[in-house]
């Protein structure tokens, strides 16, 4: 699973870029923050150039700011038991398993926000946590806008040995909340290079920090196997994807039929390709083992034709997003590569997208 401040979502094509990146890295469940969608609900978002999709659950505001949600991979969609949109800063997703998992997506007020806003946020978060059964697995993930610091002195049950930086006011609130609810801050329990700890990069391209975290109730701390930032994932945000490996057996989903692949038979109108196809088909039929079972014989013939078609007649690409051009996808890929090496080019390409 993962946590990602995407700072996007309301414009055409942005949701598709988000799920495309998550699919590339095989992320099953992602808590999203600053997902700028109005209202609350869910929608199916198809992965670019694919028959696969992800379900996007969202809880936002009409002001197109703040906003939280979840991106759920197709493979685990049937395990979703409930979605609760609490506010533009809080939402809860429940997955059914041998042990039910409750995941809270959060977007906390910044350090410069008023104390009243911070108090209201943590009071509401506490109310949500109080309603979750203690026997279940609880994960809280998202942009905490906090620095709990590197020193675990006095916070040994909450903070591990691999924290970063100095504690600030929001960090103290975060630590106090975690201690009250028997939670651990997952980022701090796994040793990684600084590059894989930092989740945010300042506009100057140099200063970095950790603002995104994943918490788990300490009863299930052993289910959390790793937490680290992934810098190769990009959607135009100044935050990096925070990835966690969580060991949990979900309930078996209903098997889905394999989608049919349609070949572009128009290629056979080319005399050269037609001749190659006929020759390939003839060669395969010569070595085809005959069967007395008519159904088996028909299956063998169909498979032979499919194998030849796979070589000479490519599968028709299903474009579920006709308004996203190949040129735009090329720029998205260029932007992703530039993110790691050239911030000036990255910002230029970001504007083009």
C-alpha positions, 0 to 999 in steps of 0.5 A: 500500500502507499500514501501520496499527496497528489495535489491534483485530480480535477483536470482532464487526464490527471486521474488517469496519470495517477492510476497509471503510475500506481499500476506500474509499481503494483500498488494495491491500496493508496491513501491520497491527499490533496485530491482536488475533487468536489463532493464525495463518491467513487468512480472507475478510472481506466489505466491508460492503454489497458483494459484494467482499471482502479476505483477512486474513492474521494472525499473533497470540498467544493472549493477544489482544495484539500481533499482525500481519498483512495485508489484501489487496484482492480484485484482487491476491489471486491475486498472493499467493505465500506467507504466513509467520507468524513470531511475534506481532510479525513476518509475511511476505507475498510477492507475485508480479510482474515483480519479486517483492515481500516485505512484512514486517509488524512490531510492535516493542517499545516504548521502555520494553521490556527490552533483551532483548526489543528484541534478540530482536525485531531478531535475528529480523527480521534472520534474516527479511531474510537469507532474502529474495533480494537481487534482490527488492523488500523492504518493511518496514512497521508500528509501529516504536515508534521516533523516528529523529529529524530529523537525517540527519547520519551517516545520509544513506543511510538518513534523508531530509531530512524526518524528525521529532523527536529520536532515541531509543534505539529510533530508533538501533536502527532506523537501525542496522538500516536501514543494515546492510541497505541500507534507507531510511526512506520517511517521511523522503524526502517533504515533507509538512505535519506533519499528514500526517507524524504517525501517532499521537495521544496520549489527550489528543488534542493530543500527536502523534508518528511511530511507524509507518514504511515501509522499502524496500531502496535498490535499489528506492527509485525504486519508492516514490513517496510516503509520508504519513499519512491522517487520514480513515481510522478504525477506533477506533485512536489510530494513523493509516493510513500510506499509500505509493504503490509502483510495481510490476507484479504478475502478471496475476490470473485474470479473475473473473466479474462478480457478478449483480445481483438486482433487487427485483421486489416493487416491481412489486406497487405499481400505480403503479410497475408502470404506470411500469415498463410505460410505460418498457418500452413506450417503449424497445421502440418505439425498439429496433432489430430484429436478424436475429440471434436471440441479439442480439435476446434480448440487446437485450431483456434489456438493455432490461428491466435498464435499466428495472429499474435505475430503478424496482426497486433492486438487493437489498442483499447483507448478508453481515454481518446482525449489523451494523445500519445504526444501527451503521454510522451511528455508525461514520461519525459517529465517523469525522467526529468524529475530525477535529474533536471528540475528546470526541465521538469517544471517546463514539462509540467506546464506543458502537461 
